[in-house]
Amino acid sequence: MTMRGRMVLKGCSVPFEVARTGKGLSLRIELPGNPLEYSVDCPCLEPLELLGIFCPLWKRN
């Protein structure tokens, strides 16, 4: 399973991809000038859970 999308950050919109591997998940975020790649060997995580680790929701005041 692969999940692709775009995230809106301050001043830009970047693509991301979360893919299920044989042992767990891999995440790639195309940050401007420096792509972020991360993988975890935990088959119990779902793609949105891994993405949520890197993109916390900020409470608006």
Backbone as CSV, one residue per row, in Angstrom:
resi,resn,N_x,N_y,N_z,CA_x,CA_y,CA_z,C_x,C_y,C_z
1,MET,0.852,-1.170,0.000,0.000,0.000,0.000,0.900,1.236,0.000
2,THR,0.573,2.190,-0.842,1.293,3.458,-0.913,0.290,4.590,-0.816
3,MET,0.639,5.589,-0.018,-0.212,6.762,0.138,0.611,7.980,-0.279
4,ARG,0.058,8.775,-1.198,0.748,9.973,-1.673,-0.144,11.186,-1.446
5,GLY,0.493,12.337,-1.261,-0.264,13.558,-1.060,0.650,14.764,-1.001
6,ARG,0.090,15.884,-0.582,0.847,17.122,-0.430,0.546,17.714,0.931
7,MET,1.562,18.300,1.538,1.405,18.994,2.814,1.646,20.471,2.592
8,VAL,0.867,21.294,3.244,1.041,22.732,3.154,1.843,23.172,4.375
9,LEU,3.023,23.734,4.115,3.883,24.253,5.163,3.941,25.766,5.028
10,LYS,4.633,26.428,5.919,4.766,27.878,5.808,5.456,28.241,4.498
11,GLY,4.726,28.869,3.614,5.297,29.377,2.375,5.483,28.376,1.254
12,CYS,5.115,27.106,1.440,5.282,26.142,0.348,4.369,24.940,0.548
13,SER,4.250,24.164,-0.498,3.487,22.923,-0.482,4.434,21.822,-0.950
14,VAL,4.575,20.743,-0.164,5.544,19.695,-0.487,4.857,18.343,-0.634
15,PRO,5.323,17.537,-1.591,4.742,16.199,-1.745,5.325,15.220,-0.718
16,PHE,4.526,14.208,-0.360,5.005,13.151,0.516,4.523,11.812,-0.010
17,GLU,5.189,10.750,0.466,4.798,9.391,0.108,5.085,8.486,1.295
18,VAL,4.109,7.697,1.699,4.268,6.691,2.740,3.966,5.342,2.096
19,ALA,4.889,4.402,2.216,4.713,3.093,1.590,4.930,1.983,2.608
20,ARG,4.123,0.939,2.500,4.295,-0.234,3.354,5.389,-1.100,2.719
21,THR,6.370,-1.482,3.526,7.453,-2.351,3.064,7.236,-3.739,3.648
22,GLY,8.158,-4.651,3.389,8.024,-6.005,3.923,8.050,-6.063,5.438
23,LYS,8.789,-5.136,6.081,8.940,-5.158,7.536,8.192,-4.042,8.248
24,GLY,7.804,-2.993,7.549,7.166,-1.861,8.213,6.723,-0.801,7.228
25,LEU,7.161,0.457,7.473,6.766,1.583,6.625,7.967,2.443,6.276
26,SER,7.887,3.108,5.125,8.895,4.106,4.760,8.171,5.400,4.412
27,LEU,8.808,6.515,4.761,8.236,7.838,4.547,9.240,8.689,3.789
28,ARG,8.757,9.436,2.807,9.609,10.382,2.071,8.830,11.681,1.928
29,ILE,9.443,12.776,2.395,8.856,14.107,2.274,9.837,14.957,1.496
30,GLU,9.387,15.549,0.385,10.238,16.350,-0.495,10.358,17.785,0.022
31,LEU,11.086,17.971,1.122,11.295,19.314,1.650,12.198,20.098,0.705
32,PRO,12.000,21.405,0.576,12.821,22.205,-0.337,14.312,22.103,0.002
33,GLY,15.081,21.603,-0.937,16.522,21.511,-0.779,17.029,20.337,0.033
34,ASN,16.157,19.629,0.748,16.618,18.542,1.600,15.488,17.543,1.844
35,PRO,15.350,16.527,0.990,14.272,15.552,1.204,14.486,14.764,2.498
36,LEU,13.406,14.455,3.175,13.443,13.676,4.408,13.012,12.256,4.089
37,GLU,13.846,11.286,4.457,13.517,9.881,4.270,13.630,9.192,5.617
38,TYR,12.608,8.402,5.961,12.585,7.722,7.248,11.874,6.392,7.066
39,SER,12.352,5.379,7.753,11.659,4.094,7.723,11.636,3.513,9.124
40,VAL,10.645,2.686,9.366,10.485,2.056,10.668,10.092,0.599,10.451
41,ASP,10.703,-0.292,11.225,10.409,-1.718,11.134,9.354,-2.090,12.169
42,CYS,8.150,-1.619,11.947,7.039,-1.899,12.848,5.797,-2.148,11.998
43,PRO,5.438,-3.402,11.771,4.291,-3.688,10.917,2.951,-3.287,11.529
44,CYS,2.930,-2.905,12.803,1.669,-2.553,13.448,1.241,-1.108,13.162
45,LEU,2.151,-0.251,12.668,1.801,1.134,12.361,1.040,1.231,11.044
46,GLU,0.143,2.193,10.974,-0.564,2.520,9.733,0.113,3.733,9.103
47,PRO,-0.007,3.919,7.777,0.643,5.055,7.120,0.294,6.411,7.731
48,LEU,-0.960,6.649,8.055,-1.331,7.941,8.640,-0.737,8.138,10.028
49,GLU,-0.535,7.056,10.776,0.092,7.168,12.087,1.542,7.610,11.954
50,LEU,2.270,7.042,11.006,3.667,7.436,10.794,3.742,8.882,10.335
51,LEU,2.874,9.274,9.439,2.849,10.655,8.967,2.534,11.599,10.124
52,GLY,1.646,11.197,11.009,1.287,12.013,12.156,2.428,12.242,13.130
53,ILE,3.394,11.335,13.170,4.572,11.516,14.024,5.377,12.720,13.557
54,PHE,5.436,12.928,12.258,6.242,14.003,11.695,5.467,15.296,11.477
55,CYS,4.174,15.245,11.510,3.351,16.416,11.212,2.301,16.625,12.294
56,PRO,2.704,17.053,13.478,1.707,17.233,14.545,0.729,18.367,14.212
57,LEU,-0.477,18.210,14.695,-1.474,19.256,14.510,-1.259,20.331,15.574
58,TRP,-1.217,21.580,15.141,-0.997,22.685,16.056,-2.332,23.314,16.398
59,LYS,-2.555,23.500,17.662,-3.801,24.085,18.146,-3.795,25.579,17.889
60,ARG,-4.855,26.063,17.257,-4.978,27.494,17.004,-5.598,28.179,18.204
61,ASN,-5.095,29.359,18.532,-5.650,30.141,19.654,-6.666,31.107,19.166
